[in-house]
Amino acid sequence: AAIREAMPSFDVETVPTHDANGRVLRQSVVAERDQPPFDRVMMDGIAISHADFAGGKRAFPLQARQDAGDAALSLEAGHAIEIMTGASLPSSANCIIPVERISVNDNVATLEDGYTCEANQFIHPCGSDHTEGSELLSPGTVVSPMDIAVINSAGLSNISVTKLPKIRVISTGNELVPAGQPIEDHQIRLSNGPAIVAMLQRHGYFDCEHDHIVDDKALLEERVGVHLNEADVLVLSGGVSMGKADYLPEVLQALGVNVVFHKVQQKPGFPMWFGVGPNGQPVFALPGNPVSTLTCCRQYVITALHQASLRRELPPTFAALAKGVTFKPDKTNFLPVKLANSVGGQVLALPVFTNTSGDFTALSGTDGYVELAQTESEFPIDSPVPLTRW
């Protein structure tokens, strides 16, 4: 709630429709015309008047051929028009006979023996999908490939969407060494920053850059200050606990970032820190342990970015625990899970226990995590629990 209250709303920009996939819509999309804009033929075959069929006629001289995209012809009494899928219905016609049900000889189409038909069959009526001026998509929609079709059908070559925020991800720590560089026995590979960037990109936030800064107070203040001035959002990993080398809270205060909260009664992620910069920039300082980092990134950073993008909220998702678990009732627990389906189709969450919050390899193959309330200690099998997918 504190993060929600502090988050800004990101700006709007106009992009070509073909670049809008995955972006958050910031305008209504209304129908340019009725859909379909005419009585649309749904089968290849012939168009006839059902009254002729009801009067006993079974052989129809072919008057003409009409393809999709041709102007509608006018059907002559007692005749048929050869018709193609997608064509507009000829006037005076109200029945389509599929090509599989006729034979053509000497320019006469004859129905197969015993074939019966109904008036208006295989005709997609004008305006039956929607009418001109109907709202097809509303603001807050995350544009999908299907929505791209809808936007184009409305005649829009450009569309208003949320501008992608400029996000800077900062890893801190002397012990971190990027992949591909020589490493000493007392050092570890830098993994949190790249994982955070990947998670942001997975959720549609592609303007991300990563920086690694060692635990030097002066250097941290200089480099974090540069990023703070240039970015819309800062996400930091490490340096927010109580150690003597955990300089970030002090550095951020010196840079004019006001702390909103520090520490959350949750596991993993207890040292989570959040503040607001001098120009309203949200600053997330995530714990350095990888499981804590990724959980807090998904739980707080991604959720906050969705809000600031004015993305429509989805209803909560729940799963049933596939195995009972017990925790001390002192913190909210975010428990990684793999998902499966029961015989009845219920979503089951199989707990995956990490070997401390540094065991990021245990997260590979998990689908998300469930939230286990701080006020409870026993969570029996089949308990419904809130589910967040990575």
C-alpha positions in Angstrom: 0.0 0.0 0.0 2.9 2.4 0.8 4.4 1.7 -2.6 1.1 2.2 -4.4 0.6 5.5 -2.8 4.1 6.7 -3.7 4.2 5.5 -7.4 3.8 8.1 -10.2 1.9 7.4 -13.4 4.1 6.9 -16.5 3.7 9.2 -19.5 1.8 8.4 -22.7 3.3 8.0 -26.2 2.0 7.2 -29.7 3.5 4.2 -31.5 2.7 2.4 -34.8 0.2 -0.2 -34.2 2.6 -2.9 -35.3 4.9 -1.9 -32.4 2.1 -2.0 -29.8 2.2 -5.7 -28.9 2.7 -6.1 -25.1 2.2 -2.4 -24.4 -0.4 -0.9 -22.1 -3.2 0.8 -24.0 -4.0 4.3 -23.0 -7.0 5.0 -25.2 -10.3 3.4 -26.2 -10.4 1.6 -29.5 -13.9 1.9 -31.1 -15.3 0.2 -34.1 -14.8 2.0 -37.4 -17.7 0.2 -39.0 -20.1 -2.6 -38.3 -18.5 -6.0 -38.2 -18.9 -7.6 -40.5 -19.6 -4.5 -42.6 -21.9 -6.5 -44.9 -23.8 -9.8 -44.8 -20.7 -12.0 -45.3 -20.7 -15.3 -47.1 -19.2 -18.1 -45.0 -18.8 -20.9 -47.5 -17.7 -21.4 -51.1 -20.7 -22.5 -53.1 -23.8 -20.9 -54.6 -26.1 -18.1 -53.4 -29.8 -18.7 -53.9 -33.1 -17.4 -52.8 -34.5 -19.9 -50.2 -38.0 -19.2 -51.6 -36.9 -20.9 -54.8 -35.7 -24.0 -52.9 -39.0 -24.0 -50.8 -40.9 -23.9 -54.1 -39.3 -27.2 -55.1 -36.4 -25.9 -57.3 -33.2 -28.1 -57.2 -31.3 -27.0 -60.3 -30.2 -23.4 -60.7 -28.7 -21.8 -63.8 -25.5 -19.9 -62.8 -26.0 -16.2 -63.4 -22.5 -15.0 -62.5 -19.5 -15.5 -60.2 -18.8 -13.2 -57.3 -15.5 -13.3 -55.4 -14.5 -11.8 -52.0 -13.9 -8.1 -52.6 -16.4 -7.8 -55.5 -19.3 -5.5 -55.3 -22.5 -7.3 -54.4 -24.6 -8.5 -57.4 -28.3 -8.7 -57.6 -29.7 -12.3 -57.9 -32.2 -13.0 -60.6 -35.2 -15.1 -59.7 -34.7 -18.8 -60.2 -30.9 -18.4 -60.6 -27.8 -18.9 -58.5 -24.6 -16.9 -58.2 -21.4 -18.8 -57.8 -20.0 -17.3 -54.5 -16.7 -17.4 -52.6 -16.0 -17.3 -48.8 -15.8 -13.7 -47.6 -17.9 -12.3 -50.4 -20.8 -9.9 -49.6 -24.2 -11.5 -50.0 -25.9 -10.7 -53.3 -29.1 -8.8 -53.0 -32.2 -11.0 -53.1 -30.1 -14.0 -52.0 -30.6 -15.4 -48.5 -29.2 -19.0 -48.6 -25.7 -20.4 -49.3 -25.3 -24.0 -50.6 -21.8 -25.3 -50.0 -19.9 -26.4 -53.1 -19.6 -29.9 -51.7 -23.4 -30.2 -52.0 -23.8 -29.4 -55.7 -22.7 -30.6 -59.1 -22.3 -28.3 -62.1 -23.0 -29.2 -65.7 -23.7 -27.0 -68.7 -23.6 -23.9 -66.3 -26.3 -25.3 -64.1 -25.8 -26.1 -60.4 -27.8 -29.1 -59.2 -28.2 -29.9 -55.5 -27.3 -33.5 -54.4 -30.3 -35.8 -53.8 -32.0 -35.3 -50.5 -30.1 -32.2 -49.5 -32.1 -29.7 -47.4 -31.3 -26.2 -46.5 -32.5 -23.3 -44.3 -32.9 -19.7 -44.9 -29.9 -17.5 -43.9 -27.6 -20.5 -43.6 -23.8 -19.9 -43.9 -24.4 -16.1 -43.8 -22.6 -14.0 -41.2 -25.0 -11.1 -40.7 -23.9 -7.5 -40.9 -23.1 -6.0 -37.5 -23.6 -9.2 -35.7 -20.1 -9.1 -34.1 -20.3 -5.4 -33.1 -21.7 -2.2 -34.4 -20.0 1.0 -35.5 -18.8 3.1 -32.6 -18.7 0.2 -30.1 -15.8 0.2 -27.7 -13.6 -2.8 -28.6 -10.7 -2.2 -26.3 -10.4 0.0 -23.2 -7.5 1.8 -21.5 -5.4 -0.5 -19.3 -5.5 -3.4 -21.7 -2.1 -5.1 -22.3 -2.1 -5.4 -26.1 -2.1 -9.0 -27.3 -1.6 -10.3 -30.9 -5.4 -10.7 -31.0 -5.8 -7.0 -30.0 -3.4 -6.0 -32.8 -6.0 -7.5 -35.2 -8.8 -5.5 -33.4 -6.8 -2.2 -33.6 -6.1 -2.7 -37.2 -9.8 -3.5 -37.9 -10.7 -0.2 -36.3 -8.5 1.6 -38.9 -5.8 2.8 -36.5 -2.3 2.8 -37.8 -1.0 4.4 -34.6 -2.1 3.9 -31.0 -1.5 5.6 -27.6 0.3 3.4 -25.0 2.2 3.9 -21.8 5.7 5.1 -22.4 8.2 2.5 -21.3 10.0 3.8 -18.1 13.7 4.1 -18.1 14.8 1.6 -15.4 18.3 1.2 -14.1 19.3 -1.9 -12.2 22.3 -1.6 -9.9 24.2 -4.5 -8.2 26.4 -3.7 -5.3 29.2 -5.7 -3.7 33.0 -6.3 -3.8 32.5 -10.0 -4.0 30.6 -10.0 -7.4 32.3 -11.0 -10.6 30.5 -11.0 -14.0 30.4 -14.2 -16.0 33.4 -14.6 -18.4 35.8 -12.8 -16.1 38.5 -14.6 -13.9 37.2 -15.3 -10.4 38.9 -16.0 -7.1 37.9 -18.6 -4.5 36.5 -16.0 -2.2 34.3 -14.4 -4.9 30.9 -15.2 -6.4 29.4 -14.7 -9.8 27.2 -11.7 -10.4 23.7 -13.0 -11.1 21.1 -10.9 -9.4 21.3 -7.9 -11.7 21.0 -9.9 -14.9 18.1 -11.9 -13.4 16.3 -8.7 -12.4 16.7 -7.3 -15.9 15.4 -10.5 -17.4 12.3 -10.4 -15.1 11.6 -6.8 -16.0 11.9 -7.6 -19.7 9.7 -10.7 -19.3 6.9 -8.4 -18.0 7.4 -5.9 -20.9 9.8 -3.4 -19.4 12.6 -3.3 -22.0 14.3 0.0 -21.3 16.7 -1.5 -18.7 20.4 -1.2 -18.1 22.5 -2.9 -15.5 25.5 -1.5 -13.5 27.7 -3.1 -10.9 29.2 -0.9 -8.2 31.6 -2.0 -5.5 31.0 -1.3 -1.8 32.7 2.1 -1.8 30.6 4.9 -0.3 32.0 7.7 -2.4 31.7 5.7 -5.6 28.2 4.5 -4.7 27.1 8.1 -4.2 28.6 9.2 -7.4 27.3 6.4 -9.7 23.9 6.0 -8.0 23.5 9.8 -8.3 24.0 9.6 -12.0 21.5 6.9 -12.4 19.0 8.6 -10.2 19.1 11.7 -12.4 18.7 9.8 -15.6 16.2 7.0 -14.8 12.5 6.9 -14.0 12.9 3.9 -11.7 15.9 2.6 -9.8 16.2 -1.0 -8.7 19.2 -1.9 -6.5 20.3 -5.3 -5.2 22.4 -5.7 -2.0 23.8 -3.3 0.5 20.5 -2.7 2.5 21.0 -5.0 5.5 22.8 -4.1 8.8 26.4 -4.9 7.9 29.1 -2.3 8.1 29.5 -2.4 4.3 25.8 -1.9 3.7 26.1 1.7 2.7 23.0 2.1 0.5 20.5 3.5 3.0 23.1 6.2 4.0 24.0 6.9 0.3 20.4 7.2 -0.8 19.6 9.6 2.1 22.6 11.7 1.0 21.2 11.8 -2.5 17.8 13.1 -1.4 15.9 9.9 -1.5 13.3 9.8 1.2 12.8 6.4 2.8 9.2 5.2 2.8 10.0 1.9 4.6 12.9 -0.3 5.4 12.3 -4.0 6.4 9.2 -6.0 5.9 8.0 -8.8 8.1 8.3 -11.4 5.4 10.5 -14.3 4.4 12.5 -14.2 2.2 13.1 -10.4 1.8 13.1 -9.0 5.3 15.6 -6.1 4.5 13.5 -4.8 1.6 13.9 -1.0 1.3 11.8 1.5 -0.7 12.1 5.2 -1.1 11.3 8.2 -3.3 13.9 10.3 -5.0 13.9 14.2 -5.1 12.0 14.2 -8.4 9.5 11.5 -7.4 11.6 8.6 -8.8 10.7 5.3 -7.1 13.8 3.6 -5.7 13.6 -0.1 -4.8 16.6 -1.5 -2.8 16.2 -5.2 -2.7 18.0 -7.6 -0.4 21.2 -9.2 -1.9 20.3 -12.9 -1.3 19.1 -14.1 -4.7 15.8 -15.8 -3.6 15.0 -12.6 -1.7 15.9 -10.4 -4.6 13.8 -12.2 -7.2 10.8 -12.6 -4.9 10.8 -8.9 -3.9 11.3 -7.9 -7.5 8.2 -9.8 -8.6 6.1 -9.0 -5.5 6.8 -5.3 -5.3 8.7 -3.9 -8.3 6.7 -5.6 -11.1 3.4 -4.9 -9.4 4.3 -1.2 -8.9 5.4 -0.8 -12.5 2.1 -2.3 -13.7 0.3 0.2 -11.5 2.3 3.2 -12.8 1.7 2.0 -16.4 -2.1 2.1 -15.6 -2.3 -1.5 -16.5 -5.6 -3.1 -15.7 -5.4 -5.2 -12.6 -6.2 -8.9 -12.9 -8.3 -10.7 -10.2 -6.3 -12.6 -7.6 -5.2 -16.2 -8.5 -5.3 -19.0 -6.0 -3.9 -22.6 -5.9 -4.3 -25.5 -3.6 -1.3 -26.7 -1.7 -0.3 -30.1 -2.9 1.5 -30.7 0.4 0.9 -29.4 3.9 3.5 -27.0 5.3 4.3 -25.5 8.7 6.0 -22.2 9.5 6.6 -20.0 12.5 3.7 -17.4 12.7 6.1 -14.4 12.8 6.5 -13.5 9.1 4.5 -13.7 5.9 6.2 -16.5 3.9 6.6 -16.4 0.1 7.1 -20.1 -0.8 8.3 -21.1 -4.3 6.1 -23.7 -6.0 5.8 -25.8 -9.1 2.3 -26.1 -10.5 0.3 -29.1 -11.6 -3.4 -30.0 -12.2 -5.4 -32.4 -10.2 -7.6 -34.9 -11.9 -10.5 -32.5 -11.5 -8.6 -29.7 -13.1 -7.7 -27.8 -9.9 -4.4 -25.9 -9.9 -2.1 -27.6 -7.4 1.0 -25.9 -5.9 3.8 -28.2 -4.9 6.2 -26.5 -2.4 9.8 -26.1 -3.4 12.0 -25.5 -0.3 15.2 -23.5 -0.9 18.4 -24.2 1.1 18.4 -20.7 2.5 17.6 -17.5 0.6 20.9 -17.8 -1.3 19.8 -21.0 -3.1 18.7 -19.5 -6.3 19.2 -22.7 -8.3 16.2 -24.2 -6.5 14.0 -21.6 -8.2 14.8 -23.0 -11.7 11.7 -24.8 -12.9 9.4 -23.2 -10.4 6.3 -21.4 -11.7 5.9 -18.8 -9.0 5.3 -18.6 -5.3 2.4 -18.7 -2.9 1.8 -16.3 0.0 1.3 -17.9 3.4 -0.2 -15.5 6.0 1.8 -14.3 8.9 -1.0 -14.9 11.3 -1.0 -18.7 10.7 1.4 -21.5 11.2 -0.3 -24.6 9.8 -1.2 -24.8 6.1 -2.8 -28.2 5.5 -2.8 -30.0 2.1 -5.5 -28.6 -0.3 -5.4 -25.2 1.5 -6.3 -22.4 -1.0 -3.5 -19.9 -1.1 -2.7 -16.7 -3.2 -0.5 -17.6 -6.1 1.8 -15.2 -8.0 3.5 -16.5 -11.2 7.0 -15.3 -11.9 
